[in-house]
């Protein structure tokens, strides 16, 4: 799973483009940390997707996974 993330300035950043929902779903399908965010915060139609995770944080240069920081 860590191949889909890159540690950059002490943040685990998703290495895919945010609009690549298929890749985001694939990563989330195998993620033991996934927790669905509030419905009004979700952007993908499929719930189990990194972009819909409560642990994701939108950054100007990508998406951070705060679950991996612990």
CHARMM internal coordinates of N, CA and C (Angstrom, degrees):
IC EDIT
DIST 1 N 1 CA 1.4482
DIST 1 CA 1 C 1.5243
ANGL 1 N 1 CA 1 C 111.00
DIST 1 C 2 N 1.3223
ANGL 1 CA 1 C 2 N 117.54
DIHE 1 N 1 CA 1 C 2 N -32.39
DIST 2 N 2 CA 1.4500
ANGL 1 C 2 N 2 CA 118.75
DIHE 1 CA 1 C 2 N 2 CA -176.79
DIST 2 CA 2 C 1.5218
ANGL 2 N 2 CA 2 C 112.92
DIHE 1 C 2 N 2 CA 2 C -67.91
DIST 2 C 3 N 1.3206
ANGL 2 CA 2 C 3 N 119.11
DIHE 2 N 2 CA 2 C 3 N -11.93
DIST 3 N 3 CA 1.4605
ANGL 2 C 3 N 3 CA 120.41
DIHE 2 CA 2 C 3 N 3 CA 175.72
DIST 3 CA 3 C 1.5271
ANGL 3 N 3 CA 3 C 111.23
DIHE 2 C 3 N 3 CA 3 C -70.52
DIST 3 C 4 N 1.3254
ANGL 3 CA 3 C 4 N 117.51
DIHE 3 N 3 CA 3 C 4 N -20.85
DIST 4 N 4 CA 1.4640
ANGL 3 C 4 N 4 CA 121.03
DIHE 3 CA 3 C 4 N 4 CA 178.02
DIST 4 CA 4 C 1.5260
ANGL 4 N 4 CA 4 C 112.00
DIHE 3 C 4 N 4 CA 4 C -86.66
DIST 4 C 5 N 1.3369
ANGL 4 CA 4 C 5 N 116.43
DIHE 4 N 4 CA 4 C 5 N -3.90
DIST 5 N 5 CA 1.4560
ANGL 4 C 5 N 5 CA 121.90
DIHE 4 CA 4 C 5 N 5 CA -179.29
DIST 5 CA 5 C 1.5191
ANGL 5 N 5 CA 5 C 109.83
DIHE 4 C 5 N 5 CA 5 C -127.71
DIST 5 C 6 N 1.3138
ANGL 5 CA 5 C 6 N 115.51
DIHE 5 N 5 CA 5 C 6 N 150.71
DIST 6 N 6 CA 1.4501
ANGL 5 C 6 N 6 CA 121.48
DIHE 5 CA 5 C 6 N 6 CA 179.56
DIST 6 CA 6 C 1.5357
ANGL 6 N 6 CA 6 C 107.86
DIHE 5 C 6 N 6 CA 6 C -129.68
DIST 6 C 7 N 1.3353
ANGL 6 CA 6 C 7 N 115.93
DIHE 6 N 6 CA 6 C 7 N 130.73
DIST 7 N 7 CA 1.4571
ANGL 6 C 7 N 7 CA 120.33
DIHE 6 CA 6 C 7 N 7 CA 177.37
DIST 7 CA 7 C 1.5218
ANGL 7 N 7 CA 7 C 108.23
DIHE 6 C 7 N 7 CA 7 C -80.57
DIST 7 C 8 N 1.3146
ANGL 7 CA 7 C 8 N 115.58
DIHE 7 N 7 CA 7 C 8 N 116.67
DIST 8 N 8 CA 1.4542
ANGL 7 C 8 N 8 CA 121.36
DIHE 7 CA 7 C 8 N 8 CA -176.56
DIST 8 CA 8 C 1.5230
ANGL 8 N 8 CA 8 C 108.21
DIHE 7 C 8 N 8 CA 8 C -138.55
DIST 8 C 9 N 1.3230
ANGL 8 CA 8 C 9 N 116.81
DIHE 8 N 8 CA 8 C 9 N 117.88
DIST 9 N 9 CA 1.4674
ANGL 8 C 9 N 9 CA 122.82
DIHE 8 CA 8 C 9 N 9 CA -178.53
DIST 9 CA 9 C 1.5258
ANGL 9 N 9 CA 9 C 111.12
DIHE 8 C 9 N 9 CA 9 C 52.37
DIST 9 C 10 N 1.3271
ANGL 9 CA 9 C 10 N 115.83
DIHE 9 N 9 CA 9 C 10 N 45.99
DIST 10 N 10 CA 1.4607
ANGL 9 C 10 N 10 CA 124.84
DIHE 9 CA 9 C 10 N 10 CA 177.92
DIST 10 CA 10 C 1.5306
ANGL 10 N 10 CA 10 C 113.50
DIHE 9 C 10 N 10 CA 10 C 63.16
DIST 10 C 11 N 1.3204
ANGL 10 CA 10 C 11 N 116.56
DIHE 10 N 10 CA 10 C 11 N 26.58
DIST 11 N 11 CA 1.4673
ANGL 10 C 11 N 11 CA 122.33
DIHE 10 CA 10 C 11 N 11 CA 175.54
DIST 11 CA 11 C 1.5212
ANGL 11 N 11 CA 11 C 108.51
DIHE 10 C 11 N 11 CA 11 C -129.03
DIST 11 C 12 N 1.3348
ANGL 11 CA 11 C 12 N 116.01
DIHE 11 N 11 CA 11 C 12 N 136.53
DIST 12 N 12 CA 1.4619
ANGL 11 C 12 N 12 CA 121.03
DIHE 11 CA 11 C 12 N 12 CA 174.95
DIST 12 CA 12 C 1.5237
ANGL 12 N 12 CA 12 C 108.24
DIHE 11 C 12 N 12 CA 12 C -86.67
DIST 12 C 13 N 1.3346
ANGL 12 CA 12 C 13 N 115.93
DIHE 12 N 12 CA 12 C 13 N 108.09
DIST 13 N 13 CA 1.4607
ANGL 12 C 13 N 13 CA 121.98
DIHE 12 CA 12 C 13 N 13 CA -177.50
DIST 13 CA 13 C 1.5203
ANGL 13 N 13 CA 13 C 110.58
DIHE 12 C 13 N 13 CA 13 C -101.86
DIST 13 C 14 N 1.3126
ANGL 13 CA 13 C 14 N 115.11
DIHE 13 N 13 CA 13 C 14 N 136.81
DIST 14 N 14 CA 1.4545
ANGL 13 C 14 N 14 CA 122.07
DIHE 13 CA 13 C 14 N 14 CA 175.81
DIST 14 CA 14 C 1.5210
ANGL 14 N 14 CA 14 C 108.24
DIHE 13 C 14 N 14 CA 14 C -67.49
DIST 14 C 15 N 1.3236
ANGL 14 CA 14 C 15 N 117.31
DIHE 14 N 14 CA 14 C 15 N 133.39
DIST 15 N 15 CA 1.4629
ANGL 14 C 15 N 15 CA 120.84
DIHE 14 CA 14 C 15 N 15 CA -175.28
DIST 15 CA 15 C 1.5221
ANGL 15 N 15 CA 15 C 113.87
DIHE 14 C 15 N 15 CA 15 C -90.76
DIST 15 C 16 N 1.3255
ANGL 15 CA 15 C 16 N 117.32
DIHE 15 N 15 CA 15 C 16 N 7.69
DIST 16 N 16 CA 1.4635
ANGL 15 C 16 N 16 CA 119.97
DIHE 15 CA 15 C 16 N 16 CA 178.09
DIST 16 CA 16 C 1.5236
ANGL 16 N 16 CA 16 C 109.40
DIHE 15 C 16 N 16 CA 16 C -104.21
DIST 16 C 17 N 1.3032
ANGL 16 CA 16 C 17 N 116.19
DIHE 16 N 16 CA 16 C 17 N 163.61
DIST 17 N 17 CA 1.4591
ANGL 16 C 17 N 17 CA 121.65
DIHE 16 CA 16 C 17 N 17 CA 174.48
DIST 17 CA 17 C 1.5226
ANGL 17 N 17 CA 17 C 107.76
DIHE 16 C 17 N 17 CA 17 C -72.79
DIST 17 C 18 N 1.3260
ANGL 17 CA 17 C 18 N 117.09
DIHE 17 N 17 CA 17 C 18 N 137.57
DIST 18 N 18 CA 1.4702
ANGL 17 C 18 N 18 CA 121.60
DIHE 17 CA 17 C 18 N 18 CA -175.30
DIST 18 CA 18 C 1.5224
ANGL 18 N 18 CA 18 C 113.17
DIHE 17 C 18 N 18 CA 18 C -56.06
DIST 18 C 19 N 1.3101
ANGL 18 CA 18 C 19 N 117.78
DIHE 18 N 18 CA 18 C 19 N -30.08
DIST 19 N 19 CA 1.4643
ANGL 18 C 19 N 19 CA 121.21
DIHE 18 CA 18 C 19 N 19 CA -178.77
DIST 19 CA 19 C 1.5288
ANGL 19 N 19 CA 19 C 113.25
DIHE 18 C 19 N 19 CA 19 C -82.55
DIST 19 C 20 N 1.3255
ANGL 19 CA 19 C 20 N 117.73
DIHE 19 N 19 CA 19 C 20 N -2.05
DIST 20 N 20 CA 1.4640
ANGL 19 C 20 N 20 CA 121.35
DIHE 19 CA 19 C 20 N 20 CA 179.51
DIST 20 CA 20 C 1.5305
ANGL 20 N 20 CA 20 C 108.61
DIHE 19 C 20 N 20 CA 20 C -85.01
DIST 20 C 21 N 1.3205
ANGL 20 CA 20 C 21 N 115.70
DIHE 20 N 20 CA 20 C 21 N 75.27
DIST 21 N 21 CA 1.4553
ANGL 20 C 21 N 21 CA 121.24
DIHE 20 CA 20 C 21 N 21 CA -175.13
DIST 21 CA 21 C 1.5249
ANGL 21 N 21 CA 21 C 112.52
DIHE 20 C 21 N 21 CA 21 C -64.04
DIST 21 C 22 N 1.3038
ANGL 21 CA 21 C 22 N 118.01
DIHE 21 N 21 CA 21 C 22 N -32.81
DIST 22 N 22 CA 1.4659
ANGL 21 C 22 N 22 CA 120.37
DIHE 21 CA 21 C 22 N 22 CA 179.48
DIST 22 CA 22 C 1.5237
ANGL 22 N 22 CA 22 C 110.63
DIHE 21 C 22 N 22 CA 22 C -62.10
DIST 22 C 23 N 1.3170
ANGL 22 CA 22 C 23 N 117.41
DIHE 22 N 22 CA 22 C 23 N -45.06
DIST 23 N 23 CA 1.4673
ANGL 22 C 23 N 23 CA 121.20
DIHE 22 CA 22 C 23 N 23 CA 177.46
DIST 23 CA 23 C 1.5231
ANGL 23 N 23 CA 23 C 110.87
DIHE 22 C 23 N 23 CA 23 C -67.05
DIST 23 C 24 N 1.3170
ANGL 23 CA 23 C 24 N 116.58
DIHE 23 N 23 CA 23 C 24 N -39.59
DIST 24 N 24 CA 1.4603
ANGL 23 C 24 N 24 CA 121.65
DIHE 23 CA 23 C 24 N 24 CA 179.07
DIST 24 CA 24 C 1.5309
ANGL 24 N 24 CA 24 C 111.38
DIHE 23 C 24 N 24 CA 24 C -61.88
DIST 24 C 25 N 1.3066
ANGL 24 CA 24 C 25 N 116.58
DIHE 24 N 24 CA 24 C 25 N -38.85
DIST 25 N 25 CA 1.4678
ANGL 24 C 25 N 25 CA 121.68
DIHE 24 CA 24 C 25 N 25 CA 177.83
DIST 25 CA 25 C 1.5179
ANGL 25 N 25 CA 25 C 111.03
DIHE 24 C 25 N 25 CA 25 C -68.05
DIST 25 C 26 N 1.3245
ANGL 25 CA 25 C 26 N 116.04
DIHE 25 N 25 CA 25 C 26 N -41.55
DIST 26 N 26 CA 1.4586
ANGL 25 C 26 N 26 CA 121.40
DIHE 25 CA 25 C 26 N 26 CA -179.52
DIST 26 CA 26 C 1.5336
ANGL 26 N 26 CA 26 C 111.33
DIHE 25 C 26 N 26 CA 26 C -62.87
DIST 26 C 27 N 1.3089
ANGL 26 CA 26 C 27 N 116.72
DIHE 26 N 26 CA 26 C 27 N -42.77
DIST 27 N 27 CA 1.4616
ANGL 26 C 27 N 27 CA 120.94
DIHE 26 CA 26 C 27 N 27 CA 178.83
DIST 27 CA 27 C 1.5246
ANGL 27 N 27 CA 27 C 110.22
DIHE 26 C 27 N 27 CA 27 C -65.69
DIST 27 C 28 N 1.3190
ANGL 27 CA 27 C 28 N 117.27
DIHE 27 N 27 CA 27 C 28 N -45.89
DIST 28 N 28 CA 1.4660
ANGL 27 C 28 N 28 CA 121.82
DIHE 27 CA 27 C 28 N 28 CA -179.05
DIST 28 CA 28 C 1.5260
ANGL 28 N 28 CA 28 C 112.27
DIHE 27 C 28 N 28 CA 28 C -64.61
DIST 28 C 29 N 1.3173
ANGL 28 CA 28 C 29 N 116.97
DIHE 28 N 28 CA 28 C 29 N -31.35
DIST 29 N 29 CA 1.4669
ANGL 28 C 29 N 29 CA 120.66
DIHE 28 CA 28 C 29 N 29 CA -179.60
DIST 29 CA 29 C 1.5234
ANGL 29 N 29 CA 29 C 111.47
DIHE 28 C 29 N 29 CA 29 C -61.15
DIST 29 C 30 N 1.3225
ANGL 29 CA 29 C 30 N 116.94
DIHE 29 N 29 CA 29 C 30 N -28.29
DIST 30 N 30 CA 1.4634
ANGL 29 C 30 N 30 CA 121.61
DIHE 29 CA 29 C 30 N 30 CA -178.63
DIST 30 CA 30 C 1.5219
ANGL 30 N 30 CA 30 C 113.22
DIHE 29 C 30 N 30 CA 30 C -107.20
DIST 30 C 31 N 1.3139
ANGL 30 CA 30 C 31 N 117.15
DIHE 30 N 30 CA 30 C 31 N 10.54
DIST 31 N 31 CA 1.4581
ANGL 30 C 31 N 31 CA 121.08
DIHE 30 CA 30 C 31 N 31 CA -175.21
DIST 31 CA 31 C 1.5363
ANGL 31 N 31 CA 31 C 111.52
DIHE 30 C 31 N 31 CA 31 C -93.42
DIST 31 C 32 N 1.3390
ANGL 31 CA 31 C 32 N 117.53
DIHE 31 N 31 CA 31 C 32 N 121.46
DIST 32 N 32 CA 1.4667
ANGL 31 C 32 N 32 CA 120.06
DIHE 31 CA 31 C 32 N 32 CA 178.69
DIST 32 CA 32 C 1.5342
ANGL 32 N 32 CA 32 C 112.82
DIHE 31 C 32 N 32 CA 32 C -75.09
DIST 32 C 33 N 1.3306
ANGL 32 CA 32 C 33 N 117.75
DIHE 32 N 32 CA 32 C 33 N -11.19
DIST 33 N 33 CA 1.4614
ANGL 32 C 33 N 33 CA 122.11
DIHE 32 CA 32 C 33 N 33 CA -176.73
DIST 33 CA 33 C 1.5351
ANGL 33 N 33 CA 33 C 113.14
DIHE 32 C 33 N 33 CA 33 C -96.50
DIST 33 C 34 N 1.3296
ANGL 33 CA 33 C 34 N 117.93
DIHE 33 N 33 CA 33 C 34 N -6.97
DIST 34 N 34 CA 1.4600
ANGL 33 C 34 N 34 CA 120.02
DIHE 33 CA 33 C 34 N 34 CA -172.76
DIST 34 CA 34 C 1.5208
ANGL 34 N 34 CA 34 C 112.67
DIHE 33 C 34 N 34 CA 34 C -59.56
DIST 34 C 35 N 1.3286
ANGL 34 CA 34 C 35 N 114.78
DIHE 34 N 34 CA 34 C 35 N 130.58
DIST 35 N 35 CA 1.4651
ANGL 34 C 35 N 35 CA 123.18
DIHE 34 CA 34 C 35 N 35 CA 171.79
DIST 35 CA 35 C 1.5264
ANGL 35 N 35 CA 35 C 105.67
DIHE 34 C 35 N 35 CA 35 C -137.79
DIST 35 C 36 N 1.3035
ANGL 35 CA 35 C 36 N 116.86
DIHE 35 N 35 CA 35 C 36 N 123.52
DIST 36 N 36 CA 1.4558
ANGL 35 C 36 N 36 CA 120.16
DIHE 35 CA 35 C 36 N 36 CA -179.36
DIST 36 CA 36 C 1.5261
ANGL 36 N 36 CA 36 C 112.22
DIHE 35 C 36 N 36 CA 36 C -63.44
DIST 36 C 37 N 1.3048
ANGL 36 CA 36 C 37 N 116.18
DIHE 36 N 36 CA 36 C 37 N 134.82
DIST 37 N 37 CA 1.4623
ANGL 36 C 37 N 37 CA 121.87
DIHE 36 CA 36 C 37 N 37 CA 178.25
DIST 37 CA 37 C 1.5258
ANGL 37 N 37 CA 37 C 109.24
DIHE 36 C 37 N 37 CA 37 C -77.23
DIST 37 C 38 N 1.3250
ANGL 37 CA 37 C 38 N 116.95
DIHE 37 N 37 CA 37 C 38 N 171.61
DIST 38 N 38 CA 1.4606
ANGL 37 C 38 N 38 CA 120.99
DIHE 37 CA 37 C 38 N 38 CA 175.09
DIST 38 CA 38 C 1.5229
ANGL 38 N 38 CA 38 C 109.00
DIHE 37 C 38 N 38 CA 38 C -54.63
DIST 38 C 39 N 1.3056
ANGL 38 CA 38 C 39 N 116.73
DIHE 38 N 38 CA 38 C 39 N 143.58
DIST 39 N 39 CA 1.4650
ANGL 38 C 39 N 39 CA 121.44
DIHE 38 CA 38 C 39 N 39 CA -176.35
DIST 39 CA 39 C 1.5262
ANGL 39 N 39 CA 39 C 112.61
DIHE 38 C 39 N 39 CA 39 C -55.58
DIST 39 C 40 N 1.3144
ANGL 39 CA 39 C 40 N 118.02
DIHE 39 N 39 CA 39 C 40 N -37.47
DIST 40 N 40 CA 1.4613
ANGL 39 C 40 N 40 CA 120.23
DIHE 39 CA 39 C 40 N 40 CA -179.07
DIST 40 CA 40 C 1.5305
ANGL 40 N 40 CA 40 C 112.81
DIHE 39 C 40 N 40 CA 40 C -73.14
DIST 40 C 41 N 1.3280
ANGL 40 CA 40 C 41 N 117.83
DIHE 40 N 40 CA 40 C 41 N -9.27
DIST 41 N 41 CA 1.4702
ANGL 40 C 41 N 41 CA 122.51
DIHE 40 CA 40 C 41 N 41 CA 177.27
DIST 41 CA 41 C 1.5291
ANGL 41 N 41 CA 41 C 111.80
DIHE 40 C 41 N 41 CA 41 C -99.03
DIST 41 C 42 N 1.3222
ANGL 41 CA 41 C 42 N 117.97
DIHE 41 N 41 CA 41 C 42 N -5.31
DIST 42 N 42 CA 1.4593
ANGL 41 C 42 N 42 CA 121.61
DIHE 41 CA 41 C 42 N 42 CA -176.70
DIST 42 CA 42 C 1.5227
ANGL 42 N 42 CA 42 C 111.06
DIHE 41 C 42 N 42 CA 42 C -84.60
DIST 42 C 43 N 1.3264
ANGL 42 CA 42 C 43 N 115.99
DIHE 42 N 42 CA 42 C 43 N 142.04
DIST 43 N 43 CA 1.4610
ANGL 42 C 43 N 43 CA 120.70
DIHE 42 CA 42 C 43 N 43 CA -179.14
DIST 43 CA 43 C 1.5282
ANGL 43 N 43 CA 43 C 112.84
DIHE 42 C 43 N 43 CA 43 C -115.29
DIST 43 C 44 N 1.3193
ANGL 43 CA 43 C 44 N 117.30
DIHE 43 N 43 CA 43 C 44 N -20.40
DIST 44 N 44 CA 1.4665
ANGL 43 C 44 N 44 CA 121.76
DIHE 43 CA 43 C 44 N 44 CA 179.17
DIST 44 CA 44 C 1.5226
ANGL 44 N 44 CA 44 C 108.43
DIHE 43 C 44 N 44 CA 44 C -95.89
DIST 44 C 45 N 1.3317
ANGL 44 CA 44 C 45 N 117.56
DIHE 44 N 44 CA 44 C 45 N 144.12
DIST 45 N 45 CA 1.4600
ANGL 44 C 45 N 45 CA 122.05
DIHE 44 CA 44 C 45 N 45 CA 179.01
DIST 45 CA 45 C 1.5296
ANGL 45 N 45 CA 45 C 112.17
DIHE 44 C 45 N 45 CA 45 C -68.50
DIST 45 C 46 N 1.3255
ANGL 45 CA 45 C 46 N 117.16
DIHE 45 N 45 CA 45 C 46 N -25.41
DIST 46 N 46 CA 1.4585
ANGL 45 C 46 N 46 CA 122.53
DIHE 45 CA 45 C 46 N 46 CA 177.58
DIST 46 CA 46 C 1.5297
ANGL 46 N 46 CA 46 C 107.24
DIHE 45 C 46 N 46 CA 46 C -93.19
DIST 46 C 47 N 1.3164
ANGL 46 CA 46 C 47 N 116.66
DIHE 46 N 46 CA 46 C 47 N 123.79
DIST 47 N 47 CA 1.4648
ANGL 46 C 47 N 47 CA 120.50
DIHE 46 CA 46 C 47 N 47 CA -173.52
DIST 47 CA 47 C 1.5217
ANGL 47 N 47 CA 47 C 112.79
DIHE 46 C 47 N 47 CA 47 C -60.47
DIST 47 C 48 N 1.3371
ANGL 47 CA 47 C 48 N 118.17
DIHE 47 N 47 CA 47 C 48 N -48.39
DIST 48 N 48 CA 1.4685
ANGL 47 C 48 N 48 CA 120.87
DIHE 47 CA 47 C 48 N 48 CA -175.43
DIST 48 CA 48 C 1.5284
ANGL 48 N 48 CA 48 C 108.85
DIHE 47 C 48 N 48 CA 48 C -80.31
DIST 48 C 49 N 1.3164
ANGL 48 CA 48 C 49 N 114.90
DIHE 48 N 48 CA 48 C 49 N 89.63
DIST 49 N 49 CA 1.4603
ANGL 48 C 49 N 49 CA 123.90
DIHE 48 CA 48 C 49 N 49 CA -177.68
DIST 49 CA 49 C 1.5239
ANGL 49 N 49 CA 49 C 107.08
DIHE 48 C 49 N 49 CA 49 C -152.69
DIST 49 C 50 N 1.3073
ANGL 49 CA 49 C 50 N 118.09
DIHE 49 N 49 CA 49 C 50 N 140.94
DIST 50 N 50 CA 1.4688
ANGL 49 C 50 N 50 CA 120.86
DIHE 49 CA 49 C 50 N 50 CA -179.47
DIST 50 CA 50 C 1.5263
ANGL 50 N 50 CA 50 C 111.99
DIHE 49 C 50 N 50 CA 50 C -54.38
DIST 50 C 51 N 1.3125
ANGL 50 CA 50 C 51 N 116.99
DIHE 50 N 50 CA 50 C 51 N -36.85
DIST 51 N 51 CA 1.4637
ANGL 50 C 51 N 51 CA 119.62
DIHE 50 CA 50 C 51 N 51 CA -178.55
DIST 51 CA 51 C 1.5304
ANGL 51 N 51 CA 51 C 112.42
DIHE 50 C 51 N 51 CA 51 C -71.49
DIST 51 C 52 N 1.3352
ANGL 51 CA 51 C 52 N 117.31
DIHE 51 N 51 CA 51 C 52 N -9.50
DIST 52 N 52 CA 1.4629
ANGL 51 C 52 N 52 CA 122.12
DIHE 51 CA 51 C 52 N 52 CA 177.32
DIST 52 CA 52 C 1.5218
ANGL 52 N 52 CA 52 C 112.50
DIHE 51 C 52 N 52 CA 52 C -108.01
DIST 52 C 53 N 1.3044
ANGL 52 CA 52 C 53 N 118.15
DIHE 52 N 52 CA 52 C 53 N 7.12
DIST 53 N 53 CA 1.4637
ANGL 52 C 53 N 53 CA 122.55
DIHE 52 CA 52 C 53 N 53 CA -175.39
DIST 53 CA 53 C 1.5296
ANGL 53 N 53 CA 53 C 111.24
DIHE 52 C 53 N 53 CA 53 C -82.22
DIST 53 C 54 N 1.3211
ANGL 53 CA 53 C 54 N 115.72
DIHE 53 N 53 CA 53 C 54 N 142.38
DIST 54 N 54 CA 1.4618
ANGL 53 C 54 N 54 CA 120.95
DIHE 53 CA 53 C 54 N 54 CA 177.94
DIST 54 CA 54 C 1.5247
ANGL 54 N 54 CA 54 C 111.54
DIHE 53 C 54 N 54 CA 54 C -66.72
DIST 54 C 55 N 1.3320
ANGL 54 CA 54 C 55 N 117.99
DIHE 54 N 54 CA 54 C 55 N -19.54
DIST 55 N 55 CA 1.4608
ANGL 54 C 55 N 55 CA 121.97
DIHE 54 CA 54 C 55 N 55 CA -179.54
DIST 55 CA 55 C 1.5294
ANGL 55 N 55 CA 55 C 113.65
DIHE 54 C 55 N 55 CA 55 C -89.81
DIST 55 C 56 N 1.3158
ANGL 55 CA 55 C 56 N 118.21
DIHE 55 N 55 CA 55 C 56 N -3.08
DIST 56 N 56 CA 1.4631
ANGL 55 C 56 N 56 CA 119.53
DIHE 55 CA 55 C 56 N 56 CA -179.57
DIST 56 CA 56 C 1.5211
ANGL 56 N 56 CA 56 C 109.71
DIHE 55 C 56 N 56 CA 56 C -87.75
DIST 56 C 57 N 1.3158
ANGL 56 CA 56 C 57 N 113.70
DIHE 56 N 56 CA 56 C 57 N 144.95
DIST 57 N 57 CA 1.4640
ANGL 56 C 57 N 57 CA 120.76
DIHE 56 CA 56 C 57 N 57 CA 176.69
DIST 57 CA 57 C 1.5150
ANGL 57 N 57 CA 57 C 107.33
DIHE 56 C 57 N 57 CA 57 C -128.00
DIST 57 C 58 N 1.3214
ANGL 57 CA 57 C 58 N 116.10
DIHE 57 N 57 CA 57 C 58 N 128.51
DIST 58 N 58 CA 1.4588
ANGL 57 C 58 N 58 CA 121.18
DIHE 57 CA 57 C 58 N 58 CA 177.78
DIST 58 CA 58 C 1.5235
ANGL 58 N 58 CA 58 C 108.58
DIHE 57 C 58 N 58 CA 58 C -77.83
DIST 58 C 59 N 1.3094
ANGL 58 CA 58 C 59 N 116.61
DIHE 58 N 58 CA 58 C 59 N 129.74
DIST 59 N 59 CA 1.4602
ANGL 58 C 59 N 59 CA 123.45
DIHE 58 CA 58 C 59 N 59 CA 176.42
DIST 59 CA 59 C 1.5150
ANGL 59 N 59 CA 59 C 108.57
DIHE 58 C 59 N 59 CA 59 C -121.06
DIST 59 C 60 N 1.2996
ANGL 59 CA 59 C 60 N 117.63
DIHE 59 N 59 CA 59 C 60 N 164.19
DIST 60 N 60 CA 1.4645
ANGL 59 C 60 N 60 CA 119.91
DIHE 59 CA 59 C 60 N 60 CA 178.59
DIST 60 CA 60 C 1.5230
ANGL 60 N 60 CA 60 C 111.20
DIHE 59 C 60 N 60 CA 60 C -65.67
DIST 60 C 61 N 1.3393
ANGL 60 CA 60 C 61 N 117.09
DIHE 60 N 60 CA 60 C 61 N -27.08
DIST 61 N 61 CA 1.4686
ANGL 60 C 61 N 61 CA 120.06
DIHE 60 CA 60 C 61 N 61 CA -177.91
DIST 61 CA 61 C 1.5245
ANGL 61 N 61 CA 61 C 113.21
DIHE 60 C 61 N 61 CA 61 C -110.92
DIST 61 C 62 N 1.3321
ANGL 61 CA 61 C 62 N 118.41
DIHE 61 N 61 CA 61 C 62 N 18.15
DIST 62 N 62 CA 1.4527
ANGL 61 C 62 N 62 CA 120.13
DIHE 61 CA 61 C 62 N 62 CA 177.26
DIST 62 CA 62 C 1.5134
ANGL 62 N 62 CA 62 C 113.51
DIHE 61 C 62 N 62 CA 62 C 151.27
DIST 62 C 63 N 1.3364
ANGL 62 CA 62 C 63 N 114.70
DIHE 62 N 62 CA 62 C 63 N -157.40
DIST 63 N 63 CA 1.4528
ANGL 62 C 63 N 63 CA 122.41
DIHE 62 CA 62 C 63 N 63 CA -179.31
DIST 63 CA 63 C 1.5217
ANGL 63 N 63 CA 63 C 108.09
DIHE 62 C 63 N 63 CA 63 C -123.28
DIST 63 C 64 N 1.3210
ANGL 63 CA 63 C 64 N 116.16
DIHE 63 N 63 CA 63 C 64 N 128.39
DIST 64 N 64 CA 1.4605
ANGL 63 C 64 N 64 CA 121.70
DIHE 63 CA 63 C 64 N 64 CA 179.38
DIST 64 CA 64 C 1.5194
ANGL 64 N 64 CA 64 C 109.93
DIHE 63 C 64 N 64 CA 64 C -100.22
DIST 64 C 65 N 1.3359
ANGL 64 CA 64 C 65 N 116.42
DIHE 64 N 64 CA 64 C 65 N 141.58
DIST 65 N 65 CA 1.4624
ANGL 64 C 65 N 65 CA 122.09
DIHE 64 CA 64 C 65 N 65 CA 173.09
DIST 65 CA 65 C 1.5305
ANGL 65 N 65 CA 65 C 106.95
DIHE 64 C 65 N 65 CA 65 C -104.16
DIST 65 C 66 N 1.3208
ANGL 65 CA 65 C 66 N 116.65
DIHE 65 N 65 CA 65 C 66 N 108.98
DIST 66 N 66 CA 1.4692
ANGL 65 C 66 N 66 CA 119.99
DIHE 65 CA 65 C 66 N 66 CA -178.67
DIST 66 CA 66 C 1.5362
ANGL 66 N 66 CA 66 C 111.46
DIHE 65 C 66 N 66 CA 66 C -78.80
DIST 66 C 67 N 1.3227
ANGL 66 CA 66 C 67 N 118.46
DIHE 66 N 66 CA 66 C 67 N -17.26
DIST 67 N 67 CA 1.4658
ANGL 66 C 67 N 67 CA 121.03
DIHE 66 CA 66 C 67 N 67 CA 178.27
DIST 67 CA 67 C 1.5283
ANGL 67 N 67 CA 67 C 111.36
DIHE 66 C 67 N 67 CA 67 C -67.07
DIST 67 C 68 N 1.3080
ANGL 67 CA 67 C 68 N 117.07
DIHE 67 N 67 CA 67 C 68 N -33.00
DIST 68 N 68 CA 1.4689
ANGL 67 C 68 N 68 CA 120.65
DIHE 67 CA 67 C 68 N 68 CA -179.54
DIST 68 CA 68 C 1.5208
ANGL 68 N 68 CA 68 C 112.98
DIHE 67 C 68 N 68 CA 68 C -74.81
DIST 68 C 69 N 1.3156
ANGL 68 CA 68 C 69 N 116.64
DIHE 68 N 68 CA 68 C 69 N -16.37
DIST 69 N 69 CA 1.4653
ANGL 68 C 69 N 69 CA 120.97
DIHE 68 CA 68 C 69 N 69 CA -178.55
DIST 69 CA 69 C 1.5319
ANGL 69 N 69 CA 69 C 111.98
DIHE 68 C 69 N 69 CA 69 C -76.52
DIST 69 C 70 N 1.3179
ANGL 69 CA 69 C 70 N 117.25
DIHE 69 N 69 CA 69 C 70 N -14.80
DIST 70 N 70 CA 1.4579
ANGL 69 C 70 N 70 CA 119.36
DIHE 69 CA 69 C 70 N 70 CA -177.22
DIST 70 CA 70 C 1.5034
ANGL 70 N 70 CA 70 C 112.30
DIHE 69 C 70 N 70 CA 70 C -89.68
END
COOR INIT
IC SEED 1 N 1 CA 1 C
IC BUILD
